[in-house]
Every structure is written in structure tokens, then in C-alpha cells.
């Protein structure tokens, strides 16, 4: 219930006090309404040793999300997307040490994690936002790969 909310960019006030009725809408950056994560891991002992190897996959999906509400525009909406993380490695069964390779966002999914008004809007339009309608955004992490070594003392 947002009866006396601040109007979103480009929206004319709907209430006499200069506010807007945004009842039924989701606030900016409130997160996706629906999201899920699925993961699977396979572990296999290496015969005649105290070691094992493993492979893991994790998939995370997010529904459409409002990053910045803009009247009569979907520029501030991040469309639904999913990311896939993969890893494989080898280590001691006891967990004392482990070496693994990983890839985050293996499909190199492009998505925004944040959007907002043009930060220099007042300068661009000569002193106000009315002449500056630009928006900027920050991308989520691209494909990242690497190696990881873990060693636990005291075992």
C-alpha cells in the first residue's frame, strides 16, 4: 500500500499533496518476485587412496526485477535471467586439502545489477533533471574462472 509515495521518474502526481498512489507496485531494488537455485554435486572416491574427486553445478534464476521505476518505460526493468556456476576438483576424503577449478557465470550471461538516473543530469541539462533523461547501470559479474586451493590445519 503506497498511497502517498514519491512519484517515479516521468510520472505526474496523482494526489493533491504532490505524491502518487503506487499501491500494487513493487519498490525499486526490492528484488525479483520469483527466484530459485538448483545445485547438484557428484563425489567419487579414488580407489586405493584416501582421495576423492568431485564435480558441482549450480544454476540460479531470477524473474523480472525493477531496478529503477520509470514512467511509461521498461528501461529500468532487468528481464529474467539465469547464471550457471561450475566447479571440479580433487582432495583428501577427510577434507584437509582440496584443489579445484571453477567457472562462475559459465554462459557469460549479461545482466544489470543496478540502474539509476544519469549522475551528472543537472550539469547536462543546465541545472535540473527535466532536460536530462539518461540512465546508467552496472553490469553483473561476467564469466570468471580460476583455481582454488584449500588447506585446513589441525586435522
C-alpha positions in Angstrom: 0.0 0.0 0.0 1.8 3.1 -1.3 -0.9 5.8 -1.3 1.3 8.8 -0.7 4.5 7.7 -2.4 7.2 9.8 -4.1 6.3 9.8 -7.8 8.5 7.7 -10.1 10.6 9.4 -12.8 8.4 10.9 -15.5 5.1 10.4 -13.6 2.8 13.3 -12.8 1.5 13.5 -9.2 -1.9 11.8 -8.7 -2.6 13.2 -5.2 -3.3 16.9 -4.2 -0.2 16.9 -2.0 2.1 16.2 -4.9 2.6 12.5 -4.3 1.5 9.5 -6.3 -0.6 6.4 -5.5 1.7 3.5 -6.2 -0.4 0.9 -4.5 0.1 -2.5 -6.0 3.6 -1.8 -7.4 6.9 -3.1 -6.2 9.5 -0.6 -5.0 12.8 -0.3 -6.8 15.5 -2.8 -5.8 13.0 -4.9 -3.8 14.3 -8.0 -5.6 12.7 -10.3 -8.1 9.3 -11.7 -7.1 10.4 -15.2 -8.0 13.8 -16.8 -7.9 15.2 -20.2 -7.5 18.6 -22.0 -7.2 19.3 -25.6 -8.2 22.5 -27.4 -7.4 24.0 -30.9 -7.9 27.2 -32.4 -6.8 28.9 -35.7 -7.6 31.6 -37.1 -5.4 33.6 -40.2 -6.3 36.4 -41.9 -4.2 39.6 -42.6 -6.0 40.4 -46.3 -5.5 43.3 -47.4 -3.3 43.8 -43.9 -1.9 42.4 -41.5 0.7 41.4 -39.1 -2.0 38.2 -38.2 -4.0 37.2 -36.1 -6.9 34.1 -34.1 -7.3 32.1 -32.1 -9.8 29.4 -29.5 -9.0 26.9 -27.4 -10.9 24.7 -24.6 -9.5 22.1 -22.7 -11.5 20.4 -19.5 -10.2 17.4 -17.9 -11.9 15.8 -14.5 -11.2 12.5 -13.2 -12.5 12.0 -9.7 -14.0 13.0 -7.1 -11.4 12.5 -3.3 -11.2 15.9 -1.7 -10.7 14.6 1.8 -11.4 11.0 2.7 -12.0 10.5 5.0 -14.9 7.0 6.0 -16.1 5.9 4.6 -19.4 9.3 2.8 -19.9 10.8 -0.5 -19.3 14.4 0.8 -19.3 14.7 0.2 -15.6 13.5 -3.4 -15.7 16.0 -6.2 -15.7 14.5 -9.1 -17.6 14.6 -12.6 -16.2 18.0 -14.3 -16.4 19.9 -17.3 -15.1 23.6 -17.9 -14.2 25.4 -21.2 -14.2 28.4 -21.9 -11.9 30.6 -25.0 -12.4 33.5 -26.5 -10.4 35.5 -29.6 -10.3 38.3 -30.8 -8.0 40.2 -33.4 -6.1 41.2 -33.6 -2.5 41.5 -35.8 0.6 38.4 -37.6 1.8 39.0 -36.0 5.3 38.7 -32.6 3.7 42.1 -31.5 4.9 43.1 -30.2 1.5 41.4 -29.7 -1.8 42.3 -28.3 -5.3 39.6 -27.2 -7.6 38.9 -25.3 -10.8 35.8 -23.1 -11.1 33.8 -21.0 -13.6 31.2 -18.5 -12.4 28.6 -17.4 -14.8 29.8 -20.0 -17.3 27.4 -18.9 -20.0 28.6 -15.3 -19.7 25.0 -14.1 -19.1 24.8 -10.2 -19.4 22.6 -8.6 -16.9 22.3 -5.4 -14.8 22.7 -5.4 -11.1 21.8 -1.7 -10.7 20.3 1.2 -12.7 19.8 4.8 -11.8 19.5 8.3 -13.1 22.3 9.9 -15.0 24.6 11.1 -12.2 25.5 14.3 -14.0 21.9 15.0 -15.0 21.9 18.5 -13.5 25.0 19.5 -15.4 23.9 18.1 -18.7 20.5 19.9 -18.7 21.8 23.2 -17.3 20.5 22.8 -13.7 17.7 20.3 -13.5 16.7 16.8 -14.4 13.9 17.8 -16.9 16.4 18.1 -19.8 18.5 15.0 -18.8 16.6 11.8 -19.3 19.6 9.4 -19.4 20.2 6.5 -17.1 23.2 4.5 -16.2 23.6 0.9 -15.0 26.2 -1.5 -13.6 26.5 -4.9 -15.1 26.6 -8.1 -13.0 29.9 -10.1 -13.0 30.8 -11.6 -16.3 32.3 -15.1 -16.8 35.0 -15.6 -14.1 37.3 -18.6 -14.0 40.0 -19.7 -11.6 41.7 -22.2 -9.4 41.3 -22.6 -5.6 43.4 -24.4 -3.1 42.1 -25.1 0.4 44.1 -26.4 3.3 42.7 -26.9 6.8 45.2 -27.1 9.7 44.6 -29.1 12.9 43.2 -32.3 11.4 
